[in-house]
Amino acid sequence: MDTIVSVKPLLAILTALAGAVLVMMSGRKPNIRESWSFIAAVTMFGIIASMITTVAPAPLGEGKTIVYQLFRILPGVSVTLRVDAFSRFNACFALSLFGAIGVAFSDNLFTLYLFYEIVSICTYPLVAHHQDEEGYEGAKKYIVYLTTTAKGLVLPAMILIYVLTGTLDFADNIRTGIFSGGTVDAHGALVTMLYVFCLLGFAKNGIMPFHNWLPGAMVAPTPVSALLHAVAVVKVGVFCTTRVMLYVFGTDVMQGLNLGIPTAYFVSFTILVASIIALSKDNLKARLAYSTVSQLSYIILGVALLTPSGIQGGLVHIANHAFSKITLFFCAGAIYVAT
């Protein structure tokens, strides 16, 4: 596959960051603040859309891979900010998208982990936006679950992966991964443990038993719930999980160590239990929360089958669930306002 160097991924990431800074600098001027948010969103969409013809497979595009230098030129910025609740809300919202886009464009495990943590930190104030006891409790559970699993499982796994392979760069294809055959033969049990750590450590994917942060975060405003369930948070979790499954371990390693079928059974348990709990809930947002837990595992289930159709179906469901769930949460918000 051909590779080209482009600054567009970096521009998309920096546009989200610039939008957050401009929102905070707008202070208590809602029209200006919301204008900056809109301009940043449209600009990000335009930049990302302009890359489709390059990366899409033929005949839709050229089928090339885009690479970029993330930390080559990041100038230091010193500004004084006066932030009210609405400015903080919009700024954290933009920063969450900054982290999500960074995850999407990461080409190594370290950068992926870095932006994953940025998303966790930037969405924490959004969950606690109402600044009441319920909001603080939900936000506390949210940040403890996500940062503890990431630091306790993903970070050690990332270090050991580097020790075993000498690299954190993602593989060029989904078959080989970054583990050599000799490494897998000599350290099969360790590689299996690292796989489990990564599967559970990216707790934004909603896999049981590390799913309780998701219903707890429902104390957030409805737009934040939509962000958590459809855009920045849970999609970051399943994207990180599938990215590591396919481009760190690879289908050959997963088949050789017989990891696919146990993973499928494991996430199927989450699908069934979360669906039953969702049906038992009377609270609309709680029902949608457990529905999200179930639907996320469908994505991982498809990838865990390790077949072209399964992988394609799982990845397509990322977009399917995003559009459907954000619509459902906006409907839920309209119902709450109307009643």
Residue pairs with C-beta under 8 A, 6 or more apart in sequence:
1 63
1 64
1 65
1 172
2 62
2 63
2 64
2 65
3 64
3 65
3 66
3 67
4 54
4 64
4 65
4 66
4 67
5 66
5 67
5 68
6 51
6 54
6 66
6 67
6 68
7 68
8 47
8 48
8 50
8 51
8 66
8 68
9 51
9 66
9 68
9 105
10 68
10 69
10 70
11 47
12 44
12 47
12 48
12 101
12 105
13 70
13 98
13 101
13 102
13 105
15 40
15 43
15 44
15 47
16 40
16 44
16 94
16 95
16 97
16 98
16 101
17 94
17 95
17 98
18 40
19 36
19 37
19 39
19 40
19 41
19 43
19 44
19 94
20 40
20 90
20 91
20 92
20 94
20 95
20 98
21 77
21 79
21 91
22 36
22 40
23 33
23 36
23 37
23 87
23 90
23 91
23 94
24 81
24 83
24 87
24 88
24 91
25 79
25 81
26 32
26 33
26 36
26 87
27 33
27 82
27 83
27 84
27 87
28 84
28 86
28 87
30 86
33 86
33 87
33 90
34 90
37 90
37 93
37 94
40 94
41 97
44 97
44 101
48 101
51 66
52 60
52 61
53 60
53 61
53 62
54 61
54 62
54 64
54 66
55 61
55 62
55 63
55 64
55 65
55 66
56 62
56 63
57 63
67 107
68 105
70 111
83 91
85 129
85 131
88 125
89 125
89 126
89 129
89 221
92 122
92 123
92 125
92 126
93 126
93 223
93 224
93 227
95 118
95 122
96 119
96 122
96 123
96 126
96 227
96 231
96 232
96 233
97 231
97 232
98 118
98 122
99 115
99 116
99 118
99 119
99 122
99 232
99 236
100 115
100 119
100 231
100 232
100 235
100 236
102 111
102 114
102 115
102 118
103 112
103 115
103 116
103 119
103 236
103 239
103 240
104 239
106 112
106 115
106 243
107 169
107 170
108 167
108 168
108 169
108 170
109 158
109 161
109 168
109 169
109 170
109 244
109 248
110 158
110 168
112 240
112 243
112 244
113 150
113 154
113 155
113 158
115 236
116 150
116 154
116 202
116 204
116 236
116 240
117 147
117 150
119 204
119 232
119 233
119 236
120 143
120 146
120 147
120 150
120 204
121 143
123 142
123 224
123 227
123 228
123 232
123 233
124 139
124 142
124 143
125 139
126 220
126 221
126 224
126 227
127 135
127 138
127 139
127 142
127 217
127 219
127 220
127 224
127 228
128 135
128 136
128 138
128 139
128 220
129 135
129 220
129 221
129 224
130 219
130 220
130 221
134 219
135 219
135 220
137 216
137 219
138 216
138 217
138 218
138 219
138 220
139 217
139 219
141 212
141 213
141 216
141 217
142 213
142 216
142 217
144 213
145 203
145 210
145 212
145 213
146 203
146 204
146 213
149 200
149 201
149 202
149 203
149 210
150 201
150 202
150 203
152 201
153 197
153 198
153 200
153 201
154 197
154 198
154 201
154 202
155 201
156 197
157 194
157 197
157 198
157 201
158 168
160 190
160 194
161 168
161 178
161 194
161 248
162 168
164 179
164 183
164 187
164 190
164 191
165 178
165 179
165 180
165 183
167 178
169 178
170 178
170 243
170 247
170 248
171 177
171 178
171 247
171 248
171 250
173 250
174 246
174 247
174 250
174 251
174 311
175 250
175 251
175 252
176 250
176 252
177 246
177 247
177 248
177 249
177 250
177 251
177 252
177 253
178 247
178 248
178 250
179 191
179 248
179 249
179 250
179 253
183 191
184 191
184 253
184 256
184 257
188 257
191 249
191 253
191 257
192 257
192 259
195 245
195 249
195 254
195 257
195 259
198 241
198 244
198 245
198 248
199 205
199 207
199 241
199 245
199 263
200 207
200 210
202 237
202 240
202 241
202 244
203 210
203 211
203 213
203 237
204 233
204 234
204 236
204 237
204 238
204 240
205 234
205 237
205 238
205 240
205 241
205 296
205 297
205 300
206 214
206 234
206 237
206 238
206 270
206 274
206 292
206 293
206 296
206 297
207 266
207 267
207 270
207 296
207 297
207 300
208 269
208 270
208 273
208 274
208 293
211 270
211 274
211 293
214 228
214 229
214 234
214 289
214 290
214 292
214 293
215 286
215 289
215 290
217 224
217 225
217 228
217 289
218 225
218 283
218 285
218 286
218 289
220 228
222 285
222 329
222 330
222 332
222 333
222 336
223 333
225 285
225 288
225 289
225 329
225 332
225 333
226 325
226 326
226 329
226 330
226 333
227 233
228 234
229 288
229 289
229 292
229 325
229 326
229 329
230 321
230 322
230 323
230 325
230 326
230 329
231 322
231 326
234 292
234 296
235 318
235 322
237 296
238 296
238 299
238 300
238 318
239 318
241 300
242 299
242 300
242 303
242 314
242 315
245 254
245 300
245 303
245 304
246 303
246 311
249 259
251 306
253 259
254 260
254 263
254 306
255 306
260 304
260 305
260 306
261 304
263 300
263 304
264 301
264 304
264 305
267 297
267 298
267 300
267 301
267 304
268 297
268 301
270 293
270 294
270 297
271 294
271 297
271 298
271 301
274 290
274 291
274 293
274 294
274 297
275 290
275 291
275 294
277 290
278 287
278 288
278 289
278 290
278 291
278 293
278 294
279 287
281 287
281 290
284 332
284 335
284 336
285 329
285 332
288 325
288 328
288 329
288 332
291 325
292 321
292 325
295 317
295 321
295 325
296 321
298 314
298 317
298 321
299 314
299 315
299 317
299 318
299 321
300 314
301 310
301 314
302 310
302 311
302 312
302 313
302 314
302 315
302 317
303 310
303 311
303 314
303 315
304 310
305 311
305 314
